[in-house]
């Protein structure tokens, strides 16, 4: 799918670099088909050794690519689109924006309304090829959808959603990693308090969270179903869970998700 496509990642920051690394790990993808640009690309020059075209010229990257991934900050999306617009060909190019909160309509205010344009929201687990990436597009077809999903499957797993859910996807998939990490930090702190050193507590918590996630994925279970398997009558698990709920654990999580969503919606 992506093996014969030329791809440009414009404004190649952390997510862009993770995508580049994911593509380079694909056995059928040629590094020579990848342009990555950045205003100051010094910290990306190591990728040249792998055959990637690393530079700061967005126009050249656009001209020589089929898929344009915009990895720039939201406030730079419009200016970058205006910059590369003279090189865009509606019959050739597919544009994918990674910017939070920039709608398809806002991008179409700059580019030809017949162009194929997508929004995509990966998360930082892209760095280890474990991202969940939510995607929506316009003027797309099944072939283009498969192409874009294949691209993001190189850094994890991708799903298509309606654009009206993209901000919600940002909260649940991107902000959500921070929520989980904060929960893990709290578990580690509790582990230290009951006797473990920090390193051992981290090892136990890390694998426990990984195991819980894999259990949900592989068994296709609802969390409460798995919880029922480890909560015995008068046991220590249910005592701990009930105490957390008395302190507002689930409520705090839900309120945090809503607060992040309201922040995006407000901005």
C-alpha positions in Angstrom: 0.0 0.0 0.0 2.4 2.7 1.2 5.4 1.0 -0.2 5.0 2.7 -3.6 3.9 6.1 -2.3 6.2 9.0 -1.6 5.5 10.6 1.7 6.3 14.0 3.2 6.2 14.8 6.9 6.2 18.6 7.2 7.1 20.0 10.6 8.5 16.7 11.8 8.3 16.9 15.6 7.9 14.0 18.1 4.8 12.4 16.4 6.2 13.0 12.9 9.5 11.3 13.9 7.5 8.3 15.4 5.6 8.0 12.1 8.9 8.2 10.2 10.4 5.4 12.3 7.3 3.3 12.0 7.4 3.6 8.2 11.1 2.8 8.1 10.5 -0.4 10.0 8.2 -1.7 7.2 10.2 -4.1 5.1 8.6 -3.0 1.8 9.0 0.8 2.4 11.9 2.6 0.8 13.5 5.4 2.9 14.2 7.3 -0.3 10.4 7.7 -0.6 10.3 9.8 2.6 10.8 13.5 2.9 10.9 15.0 6.4 11.1 18.8 6.9 11.7 21.0 9.9 12.6 24.7 10.2 15.8 23.5 11.8 16.3 19.8 10.9 19.6 19.4 12.7 18.3 16.8 15.2 16.8 14.8 12.4 19.9 14.5 10.2 20.7 11.0 11.6 17.8 9.8 9.5 19.8 10.7 6.4 22.0 7.7 7.1 19.0 5.6 6.5 18.2 7.2 3.1 15.5 9.7 4.2 15.4 13.1 2.6 15.9 15.5 5.5 15.7 19.3 4.8 13.7 22.5 5.5 12.1 23.0 2.0 8.4 22.3 2.3 7.8 23.1 -1.4 10.2 20.5 -2.6 8.8 18.0 -0.2 5.3 18.6 -1.5 6.3 18.5 -5.1 8.1 15.2 -4.8 5.5 13.4 -2.6 2.0 11.9 -2.9 1.0 12.0 0.8 1.6 15.2 2.8 1.5 14.8 6.6 1.2 18.0 8.5 3.0 17.6 11.8 3.0 21.3 12.7 1.3 23.0 15.6 -2.4 23.9 15.0 -1.6 27.6 14.7 0.8 26.9 11.8 -1.5 24.7 9.7 -3.1 27.5 7.7 0.2 29.2 6.9 1.9 25.9 5.8 -1.1 25.1 3.6 -0.8 28.5 2.0 2.9 28.0 1.5 2.6 24.6 -0.3 -0.7 25.4 -2.1 1.0 26.2 -5.4 2.5 22.7 -5.5 -0.7 20.8 -4.5 -2.4 18.7 -7.1 -5.9 17.6 -6.3 -5.6 14.5 -8.5 -2.4 13.4 -6.9 -2.0 14.6 -3.3 -3.5 13.4 -0.1 -3.2 15.8 2.9 -3.2 14.5 6.5 -3.2 16.9 9.4 -2.2 15.8 12.9 -3.2 19.1 14.5 -5.7 19.1 17.3 -8.8 21.2 16.7 -8.1 22.2 13.1 -11.2 21.1 11.2 -11.5 19.9 7.6 -13.5 23.0 6.8 -10.7 25.2 8.0 -8.2 23.4 5.8 -10.6 23.6 2.8 -10.7 27.3 3.3 -7.1 27.3 1.9 -6.9 24.3 -0.4 -9.0 23.1 -3.4 -12.3 21.8 -2.1 -11.9 18.7 -4.3 -8.6 17.6 -2.6 -8.5 14.5 -0.4 -7.9 15.8 3.1 -7.7 13.8 6.4 -7.4 14.5 10.1 -5.5 11.9 12.2 -5.0 11.8 15.9 -2.2 9.4 17.0 -0.8 9.3 20.5 2.7 9.2 22.0 2.7 5.4 22.0 3.5 5.8 18.3 7.1 5.9 19.5 6.9 2.2 20.2 4.4 1.3 17.4 1.5 1.0 19.9 -0.6 4.1 19.0 -4.3 4.1 18.5 -4.9 6.6 15.7 -8.4 7.9 14.9 -8.9 9.1 11.3 -11.5 11.0 9.4 -11.5 12.3 5.9 -13.3 14.0 3.0 -13.4 13.3 -0.7 -11.9 10.0 0.3 -12.8 6.5 -1.0 -12.1 3.0 0.3 -8.8 2.8 -1.5 -7.5 6.0 0.0 -8.9 5.0 3.4 -7.0 1.7 3.3 -3.9 3.6 2.3 -4.1 6.0 5.2 -5.0 3.3 7.7 -2.1 1.2 6.5 0.2 4.2 7.0 -0.9 4.6 10.6 -1.0 0.9 11.2 2.8 1.1 10.9 2.8 2.9 14.3 0.1 0.8 16.0 -3.6 0.5 15.2 -6.0 2.8 13.4 -9.8 3.3 13.2 -12.0 5.7 11.1 -14.5 7.8 13.0 -16.8 10.7 12.2 -15.2 14.2 12.3 -17.6 15.3 15.1 -15.7 12.8 17.3 -12.2 13.9 16.6 -11.9 16.2 19.6 -13.3 13.4 21.8 -10.8 11.0 20.2 -8.0 13.5 21.2 -9.2 13.4 24.8 -9.7 9.6 25.1 -6.7 8.5 23.0 -4.1 11.2 23.3 -4.8 12.9 26.6 -5.8 9.5 27.9 -2.2 8.2 27.9 -1.4 10.9 30.5 -4.4 9.8 32.6 -3.2 6.2 32.6 0.4 7.3 33.4 -0.8 9.4 36.4 -2.8 6.4 37.6 0.4 4.3 37.3 2.4 6.8 39.2 -0.1 6.7 42.0 0.0 2.9 42.1 3.8 3.0 42.3 3.6 5.5 45.2 1.2 3.2 47.0 3.6 0.3 46.3 6.5 2.2 47.9 4.4 2.9 50.9 3.6 -0.7 51.5 7.2 -1.8 51.3 8.6 -2.0 47.7 11.5 0.0 46.4 10.7 2.4 43.5 12.2 0.2 40.8 10.4 -3.0 41.9 7.1 -1.2 42.3 7.5 0.2 38.8 8.2 -3.2 37.3 5.1 -4.7 39.0 2.8 -1.8 38.1 4.1 -1.6 34.5 3.5 -5.3 33.8 0.1 -5.3 35.7 -1.2 -2.4 33.5 0.2 -4.0 30.4 -1.5 -7.3 31.3 -4.8 -5.7 32.1 -4.8 -3.9 28.7 -3.9 -7.1 26.8 -6.6 -9.0 28.7 -9.2 -6.5 27.5 -7.9 -6.7 23.9 -7.4 -10.4 23.5 -10.5 -11.6 25.4 -12.7 -8.7 24.2 -13.9 -8.3 27.7 -15.6 -5.4 29.5 -13.4 -4.3 32.4 -16.1 -5.0 35.0 -16.2 -8.6 33.8 -12.5 -9.0 34.5 -12.9 -7.2 37.9 -15.5 -9.7 39.0 -12.9 -12.5 38.5 -10.5 -11.0 41.0 -12.9 -9.7 43.7 -13.7 -12.4 46.1 -16.2 -12.0 49.0 -14.6 -10.2 51.9 -11.3 -10.0 50.0 -8.7 -7.3 49.9 -9.4 -6.3 46.2 -13.0 -5.3 46.8 -12.0 -3.4 50.0 -9.5 -1.4 48.0 -11.8 -0.8 45.1 -14.6 0.4 47.4 -12.3 2.7 49.2 -11.2 4.2 45.9 -14.8 4.7 44.9 -15.6 6.3 48.3 -12.8 8.8 47.5 -14.3 9.6 44.1 -11.9 7.6 41.8 -14.3 6.9 38.9 -16.0 10.2 39.3 -12.6 12.1 39.2 -11.6 10.2 36.0 -14.9 11.0 34.3 -14.6 14.6 35.4 -11.1 14.8 34.1 -12.1 13.5 30.7 -15.0 16.0 30.5 -12.7 18.9 31.6 -10.2 18.1 28.8 -13.0 17.9 26.3 -14.5 21.2 27.4 -11.1 22.8 27.1 -10.7 21.7 23.4 -14.4 22.6 22.6 -13.9 26.0 24.2 -10.7 26.8 22.3 
